[in-house]
Amino acid sequence: MPSRQIVETVASLMPRAKAELAELVAFQSVADFEQFPRSESEAAANWVADALRAERFTDVALLDTPDGTQSVYGFLPGPEGAPTVLLYAHYDVQPPLDEAAWVTPPFELTERDGRWFGRGAADCKGGVLMHLLALRALKANGGVPVSVKFIAEGSEEQGTGGLERYAEAHPELLKSDSIVIGDSGNFRVGTPTVTSTLRGMTMLRLQVDTLEGNLHSGQFGGAAPDALGALIRVLDSLRGEDGSTTVDGLDGDQSWDGLQYPEDGFRTDAKVLDGVELIGSGTVADRIWARPAVTVLGIDCPPVLGATPSVQASARALISLRVPPGVDAADATKLLRAHLETHIPWGARVRIDQIGQGQPFRADTASPAYAAMAEAMRVAYPGEEMQYAGQGGSIPLCSTLGALYPDAEILLIGLSEPEAQIHAPNESVSPDELRRLSVTEALFLQKYAAGKAS
């Protein structure tokens, strides 16, 4: 079947895709039920389930995962003897953060400057639409040539591991020949990219206690141990003078030998202020794709407004460590925990709770599925060749699937290119990227099925 028909069909479906993405973005599906109602996530899950039923998926189910959220599963049978491909996305999103920083409401899909803005538009509700568009284009042009398993996760952004634990307990459910994870992105708009590595992550909450209660800083300051001061000291120990991550015993000298990330381009993408230096050493690609990175995500302490002249009795912080490929996340967690315990000053009492953990991932890019993806991308992106990039973020499910199904070929594509500003205010998706990547996925499924049949 000519590829042109797939291209034309996807283009004709884009208005419908925009309307559906607007419906899905409208759900405030943040899987932190202390901040956002559980009903919003449940409504988003039901939207996805209804979309699968409308596409004639069978066995559509809302899976209650061990972390208290729901993943949506469906199966679309293909021709007899055809390979099975698992399509993954997630419908949960990050909180909008500072809603005042959004030019338009975060949960209202809005077109501006040729992009569609809204929380989850790229990460990863747009990924749900990408999969649906690809399948609809195939159905309109002869049918879907593979059996499809579809899974939409409900807590990926929280890192609480619900779907990973569910998959481990039900290993046959997601078993497939190939897996397309629709939750990464192109290196640049118009540059077709597969993500070949992911950093893992671990998240710890650190609490420091020094006193039974706060004290007057004039009467007791200078001798009374300050919990906030102790916390600042230990957090500072996690970075070298150049800002490099320094966790005792954790290697921080790995290098990246693939696609490079020019420093000026990174500064623009990251919106680094003029005169402010980048942190770390090595190439930018080394730092964000191949090495560990610690980030202090939040600190509980008195705000400046309303603060009193007191020595603080307690303070706590939430700490994230991105774990490079080749390092076991559990080992990295032990090293981080030991580092924090060792570097706490003044004998302060410490409590460390693990909040989340996910393993890093490295794909086998020599597998036949990657050849099929490269062919598909040449058509969807005329004149361009598929590039390989790393991703500093984590998709813990990838390592779980790789361990459960070692023979499965895993590919990562998606809509989260730099302009998308995922996890930040004013997240957006490029409709051109949604169109081209939907074409890519449809052609990939055709070429992959043909390769398996030959």
ZIDA-V576627 format. One record per pair of residues at least 4 apart in sequence whose ideal C-beta (glycine too) atoms are under 6 Angstrom apart, sorted by the first residue. I is the first residue (numbers start at 0). J is the second residue. Records with the same first field share a line. If there is no record, write none. Layout:
I = J, J
This chain:
0 = 140, 141
2 = 378, 442
4 = 140
5 = 136, 140, 438, 441
6 = 438
8 = 136, 139
9 = 132, 136, 434, 437, 438
12 = 16, 132, 135
13 = 434
16 = 128, 132
20 = 24, 108, 128
21 = 108
23 = 46, 124
24 = 108, 117, 119, 120, 124
25 = 106
26 = 39, 42, 43
27 = 35, 39, 106
28 = 39, 40, 43, 90, 91, 92
29 = 35, 92, 94
30 = 40, 68, 91, 153, 154, 157
32 = 37
35 = 39
40 = 153
43 = 90
44 = 61, 69, 71, 153
47 = 71, 90, 151
48 = 59, 71
51 = 56, 59, 73, 149
52 = 59
56 = 73, 75
57 = 74
58 = 74
59 = 73
60 = 72
61 = 69
62 = 70, 72, 165
64 = 68, 70, 161, 162, 165
65 = 161, 164
66 = 154, 159, 161
68 = 153, 154, 161
69 = 153
70 = 152, 153, 162
71 = 151
72 = 150
73 = 149
74 = 148
75 = 147
76 = 146
77 = 81, 143, 145, 146
81 = 145, 146, 448
82 = 145, 176, 451
83 = 146, 175, 176
84 = 145, 147, 175, 177
85 = 148, 173, 175, 178
86 = 130, 149, 179
87 = 150, 180
88 = 123, 126, 127, 151, 181
89 = 123, 152, 155
90 = 124, 151
91 = 153, 154, 156
92 = 118, 119
93 = 156, 422
95 = 105, 118
96 = 424
97 = 424
100 = 424
101 = 105, 424, 425
102 = 425
103 = 109, 116
105 = 118
108 = 115, 117
109 = 116
110 = 115
111 = 116
114 = 427, 429
115 = 120, 428, 430
116 = 425, 427
118 = 426
119 = 124
120 = 125, 426, 427, 428
121 = 125, 414, 415, 419, 421, 428
122 = 415, 421
123 = 182
125 = 414, 428, 433
126 = 181, 182, 413
127 = 151
129 = 181, 436, 437
130 = 181
132 = 437
133 = 437, 440, 441
134 = 143
136 = 441
137 = 143, 441
144 = 445, 448
145 = 444, 448
148 = 175
152 = 162
154 = 159, 161
158 = 355
159 = 355
160 = 164
162 = 396
163 = 395, 396, 399
166 = 173, 399
170 = 403
174 = 404
175 = 407
177 = 368, 408
178 = 400, 407, 409
179 = 410
180 = 411
181 = 413
182 = 394, 413
183 = 194, 390, 411, 413
184 = 413, 414, 415, 416
185 = 190, 192, 416
186 = 190, 192, 386, 388
188 = 416, 429
190 = 386
191 = 376, 380, 383, 385
192 = 386, 388
193 = 410, 412
194 = 388, 390, 411
195 = 362, 364, 387
196 = 324, 361, 389
197 = 359, 360, 390, 393, 394
198 = 321, 322, 323, 359, 391, 393
199 = 322, 328, 357, 358, 359, 393
200 = 321, 357, 393
201 = 320, 328, 331, 332, 356
202 = 319, 354, 355
203 = 318, 351, 353
204 = 317, 352, 354
205 = 316, 339, 351
206 = 315, 350
207 = 226, 229, 230, 314, 347
208 = 313, 348
209 = 224, 226, 347
210 = 312
212 = 312
213 = 309, 312
214 = 219, 223, 310
215 = 219
216 = 220, 308, 309, 310
219 = 223, 310
220 = 310
223 = 310
224 = 345
225 = 310, 311
226 = 311, 312, 313, 314
227 = 300, 311, 314
229 = 344, 345, 347
230 = 314, 316
232 = 344
233 = 339, 342, 343
234 = 295
236 = 342
237 = 293
238 = 242
239 = 243, 245
241 = 280
242 = 278, 279
243 = 251, 279, 280
244 = 251, 291, 292, 293
246 = 334, 335, 338
247 = 338
248 = 334
249 = 291, 334
251 = 290, 291
253 = 289, 290, 323
254 = 285, 289
255 = 284, 285, 288, 289
257 = 387
258 = 386, 388
259 = 284
260 = 265, 283, 284
262 = 283
265 = 269, 283
266 = 271
268 = 417
271 = 275
279 = 286
281 = 285, 286
284 = 288
285 = 289, 290
286 = 290
287 = 391
288 = 389, 391
289 = 323
290 = 323
291 = 323
292 = 321
293 = 320
294 = 319
295 = 316, 318
296 = 317, 319
297 = 317
298 = 316
299 = 315
300 = 314
301 = 306
320 = 335
322 = 326, 328, 331, 359
324 = 359, 361
326 = 331
328 = 356, 358
332 = 356
336 = 351
340 = 349
343 = 347, 349
357 = 393, 395
358 = 398
360 = 397, 398
362 = 409
364 = 369
366 = 408
367 = 450
368 = 408, 410, 447
371 = 443, 446, 447, 450
372 = 410, 443
373 = 385
374 = 446
375 = 439, 442, 443, 446
376 = 380, 385, 439
378 = 442
379 = 435, 438, 439
396 = 400
400 = 404
414 = 428, 432
415 = 419, 421
419 = 427
420 = 425, 426
421 = 426
428 = 433
432 = 436
443 = 447
